[in-house]
Amino acid sequence: MNSNVENLPPHVLRLVYKEVSALAADPPEGIKIYPSEEDITELHTAIEGPEGTPFAGGIFRMRLVLGKDFPAVPPKGYFLTKIFHPNVGHKGEICVNVLKRDWKAELGLRHVLLTIKCLLIHPNPESALNEEAGRLLLEDYAEYESRARLLTEIHAMGGPGGTSGAPQDPNDGPQPKKHAGDPTKRAGPSVAAVPAALGNGANGASTTSSNSNSSSSSTNNVAGKKKADKKRALRRL
């Protein structure tokens, strides 16, 4: 999304800057704030999954985007970390009343962040953006919990493909190979390193196979030599 810094009146920008600075200095419990000096209208945060929920142990990155009519119009919230939740759409959009009909300019960003964290504790299937999650929450909570916990473990716990809770770094993801033209510096294991990576079993099998081939070749050579000696002996007779 484009920045709305130029669209907001100076007095609104001052209020936003003051509130964001206060949030960064004293954030709500379980929430980290990552303000951007370049664009104060987009606030990145990280929310800890509340204990006792399928999201416990996870760190969920989220952003709030302030539109050109803020604070008369509520900000828009998006989860950047994939999550299985009734009130979070497939593109990360968040459906909660405080960001819609219950919004009041005096509520402030702190109230919005706390409400979204509470949404992880008390989902609202009545206004589901993810209909499957809403249905499972009502009809089969065990399956809902299992699905939500699985996605938490995959995407929000810092493992492969997961996240540490910090905003997406522009340097994350595949990088260009620096030595693509030099075969001695290409990425990936060397031929000599492959057997070691496979373990001792692979080395043993390779060694056994090599010894077996060597022994077979030696036996064939001896047998051939004996046949040749017999032929020479018969000629002499």
C-alpha positions as CSV (number, residue, x, y, z in Angstrom):
1,M,0.0,0.0,0.0
2,N,1.1,3.6,-0.7
3,S,2.0,5.8,2.2
4,N,-0.6,8.3,3.4
5,V,1.8,10.6,5.1
6,E,1.3,13.4,2.5
7,N,-2.5,13.0,2.8
8,L,-2.8,13.4,6.5
9,P,-3.0,16.9,8.1
10,P,0.1,17.9,10.1
11,H,-1.8,17.9,13.4
12,V,-2.9,14.3,12.8
13,L,0.6,13.3,11.9
14,R,1.9,14.8,15.2
15,L,-0.8,12.9,17.2
16,V,0.0,9.6,15.4
17,Y,3.8,10.1,16.0
18,K,3.2,10.8,19.6
19,E,1.0,7.7,20.1
20,V,3.3,5.4,18.2
21,S,6.3,6.7,20.2
22,A,4.4,6.0,23.4
23,L,3.5,2.5,22.2
24,A,7.1,1.7,21.3
25,A,8.3,2.9,24.7
26,D,5.5,1.1,26.7
27,P,3.9,-1.5,24.5
28,P,0.9,-3.6,25.6
29,E,1.8,-6.9,27.3
30,G,2.7,-9.6,24.7
31,I,2.9,-7.1,21.8
32,K,6.0,-5.6,20.2
33,I,6.0,-2.4,18.1
34,Y,8.2,-1.8,15.1
35,P,7.6,1.9,14.1
36,S,9.0,3.2,10.8
37,E,10.4,6.7,10.7
38,E,9.9,6.8,6.9
39,D,6.2,5.9,7.1
40,I,4.3,6.6,10.3
41,T,1.0,5.6,8.6
42,E,2.0,1.9,8.6
43,L,2.6,0.3,11.9
44,H,4.2,-3.2,12.1
45,T,3.7,-5.2,15.3
46,A,4.2,-8.7,16.6
47,I,1.7,-10.4,18.8
48,E,2.5,-13.3,21.1
49,G,0.0,-16.2,20.9
50,P,-2.0,-16.2,24.2
51,E,-1.5,-19.1,26.5
52,G,-4.4,-21.6,26.6
53,T,-5.2,-21.1,22.9
54,P,-4.0,-23.0,19.7
55,F,-1.8,-20.0,19.0
56,A,0.3,-20.3,22.2
57,G,4.0,-20.2,21.6
58,G,3.7,-18.4,18.2
59,I,4.7,-14.9,17.2
60,F,2.2,-13.4,14.8
61,R,3.4,-10.4,12.7
62,M,0.7,-7.9,11.9
63,R,0.4,-4.4,10.5
64,L,-2.0,-1.5,10.9
65,V,-2.5,0.9,7.9
66,L,-3.8,4.4,8.6
67,G,-5.9,5.7,5.7
68,K,-6.0,9.3,4.5
69,D,-9.2,9.9,6.5
70,F,-7.7,8.6,9.8
71,P,-8.8,9.1,12.6
72,A,-12.3,9.7,11.3
73,V,-12.0,6.3,9.6
74,P,-10.5,3.3,11.4
75,P,-7.2,1.8,10.4
76,K,-7.1,-1.5,8.5
77,G,-5.4,-4.5,10.1
78,Y,-3.6,-7.4,8.4
79,F,-1.9,-10.5,9.7
80,L,1.4,-11.0,7.9
81,T,1.9,-14.4,9.5
82,K,-0.4,-17.1,8.2
83,I,-3.0,-18.1,10.8
84,F,-6.1,-20.3,10.9
85,H,-8.7,-18.1,12.5
86,P,-12.4,-17.4,11.8
87,N,-11.9,-13.6,11.7
88,V,-8.8,-13.6,9.6
89,G,-9.2,-13.8,5.8
90,H,-6.9,-15.8,3.4
91,K,-5.0,-12.6,2.6
92,G,-4.5,-11.7,6.3
93,E,-7.3,-9.1,6.5
94,I,-8.8,-8.8,10.0
95,C,-12.6,-8.6,10.7
96,V,-13.3,-7.1,14.1
97,N,-15.9,-4.6,15.1
98,V,-13.5,-2.0,16.5
99,L,-12.1,-1.7,13.0
100,K,-15.6,-1.2,11.6
101,R,-18.9,0.0,13.1
102,D,-17.5,0.3,16.7
103,W,-14.7,2.6,15.8
104,K,-14.3,5.9,17.5
105,A,-11.5,8.4,16.9
106,E,-10.7,8.6,20.6
107,L,-10.1,4.9,21.0
108,G,-6.5,5.0,19.7
109,L,-4.1,2.4,18.3
110,R,-3.4,0.8,21.7
111,H,-7.0,-0.2,22.0
112,V,-7.0,-1.6,18.5
113,L,-3.9,-3.8,19.2
114,L,-5.4,-5.1,22.5
115,T,-8.7,-5.9,20.8
116,I,-6.9,-7.9,18.1
117,K,-4.9,-9.8,20.7
118,C,-8.2,-10.6,22.5
119,L,-9.6,-11.9,19.2
120,L,-7.0,-14.7,19.4
121,I,-8.5,-15.7,22.7
122,H,-12.2,-15.2,21.8
123,P,-12.8,-15.7,18.1
124,N,-16.2,-14.6,16.7
125,P,-17.6,-17.2,14.3
126,E,-20.6,-15.0,13.7
127,S,-18.5,-12.6,11.5
128,A,-16.2,-15.2,10.0
129,L,-13.9,-14.3,7.0
130,N,-12.6,-17.8,7.0
131,E,-15.8,-19.8,6.8
132,E,-14.1,-23.2,7.3
133,A,-12.5,-22.0,10.5
134,G,-15.8,-20.5,11.7
135,R,-17.6,-23.8,11.0
136,L,-15.1,-26.0,12.7
137,L,-15.0,-23.7,15.7
138,L,-18.8,-24.2,16.1
139,E,-19.1,-27.9,15.1
140,D,-15.8,-29.6,15.8
141,Y,-13.6,-27.6,18.2
142,A,-11.0,-30.4,18.4
143,E,-10.4,-30.3,14.6
144,Y,-10.4,-26.5,14.7
145,E,-7.8,-26.5,17.5
146,S,-5.7,-29.1,15.6
147,R,-5.7,-27.1,12.4
148,A,-4.9,-23.8,14.2
149,R,-2.1,-25.3,16.2
150,L,-0.6,-26.9,13.1
151,L,-0.4,-23.6,11.2
152,T,1.0,-21.9,14.3
153,E,3.8,-24.5,14.5
154,I,4.6,-24.2,10.8
155,H,4.4,-20.4,10.4
156,A,4.7,-18.7,13.7
157,M,7.3,-20.5,15.7
158,G,10.5,-19.5,14.0
159,G,11.2,-22.9,12.3
160,P,11.9,-23.4,8.6
161,G,9.4,-21.1,6.8
162,G,8.4,-19.6,10.1
163,T,8.9,-16.2,11.5
164,S,10.7,-14.7,14.4
165,G,8.1,-12.0,14.9
166,A,10.1,-9.1,13.4
167,P,8.8,-7.4,10.2
168,Q,9.8,-9.0,6.9
169,D,13.3,-8.1,6.1
170,P,13.8,-7.1,2.4
171,N,16.9,-9.3,2.3
172,D,14.9,-12.4,3.4
173,G,14.3,-15.1,0.7
174,P,16.4,-16.5,-2.0
175,Q,19.5,-14.4,-2.8
176,P,21.5,-14.3,-6.1
177,K,24.4,-16.7,-6.3
178,K,27.6,-14.7,-6.0
179,H,29.8,-17.3,-7.7
180,A,27.5,-18.9,-10.2
181,G,30.2,-18.8,-12.9
182,D,32.9,-20.4,-10.8
183,P,32.3,-24.2,-10.5
184,T,34.6,-24.3,-7.5
185,K,32.5,-21.8,-5.5
186,R,28.9,-22.9,-6.4
187,A,26.5,-23.5,-3.6
188,G,25.6,-27.0,-2.5
189,P,27.7,-29.9,-1.3
190,S,30.7,-31.1,-3.2
191,V,30.9,-34.6,-4.5
192,A,33.3,-35.6,-1.8
193,A,30.9,-34.2,0.9
194,V,27.8,-36.2,-0.3
195,P,28.7,-39.6,1.2
196,A,29.5,-37.9,4.5
197,A,26.1,-36.2,4.5
198,L,24.4,-39.5,3.8
199,G,25.9,-41.1,6.9
200,N,28.2,-44.1,7.7
201,G,25.7,-46.5,6.2
202,A,26.2,-45.0,2.8
203,N,30.0,-45.0,3.2
204,G,29.9,-48.6,4.3
205,A,27.8,-49.6,1.3
206,S,30.0,-47.7,-1.1
207,T,33.2,-49.3,0.4
208,T,31.6,-52.8,0.4
209,S,30.5,-52.4,-3.2
210,S,34.0,-51.2,-4.2
211,N,35.7,-54.1,-2.4
212,S,33.3,-56.5,-4.0
213,N,34.0,-55.3,-7.5
214,S,37.7,-55.4,-6.9
215,S,37.6,-59.0,-5.6
216,S,35.4,-60.1,-8.5
217,S,37.9,-58.5,-11.0
218,S,40.8,-60.2,-9.3
219,T,39.1,-63.6,-9.4
220,N,38.3,-63.3,-13.1
221,N,41.9,-62.4,-13.9
222,V,43.2,-65.5,-12.1
223,A,40.7,-67.8,-13.9
224,G,41.7,-66.4,-17.3
225,K,45.4,-66.9,-16.6
226,K,44.8,-70.5,-15.7
227,K,42.9,-71.2,-18.9
228,A,45.7,-69.6,-20.9
229,D,48.4,-71.8,-19.2
230,K,46.3,-74.9,-19.9
231,K,46.1,-74.1,-23.6
232,R,49.9,-73.5,-23.8
233,A,50.5,-76.8,-22.0
234,L,48.3,-78.7,-24.5
235,R,50.1,-77.2,-27.5
236,R,53.4,-78.5,-26.1
237,L,52.0,-82.0,-26.0
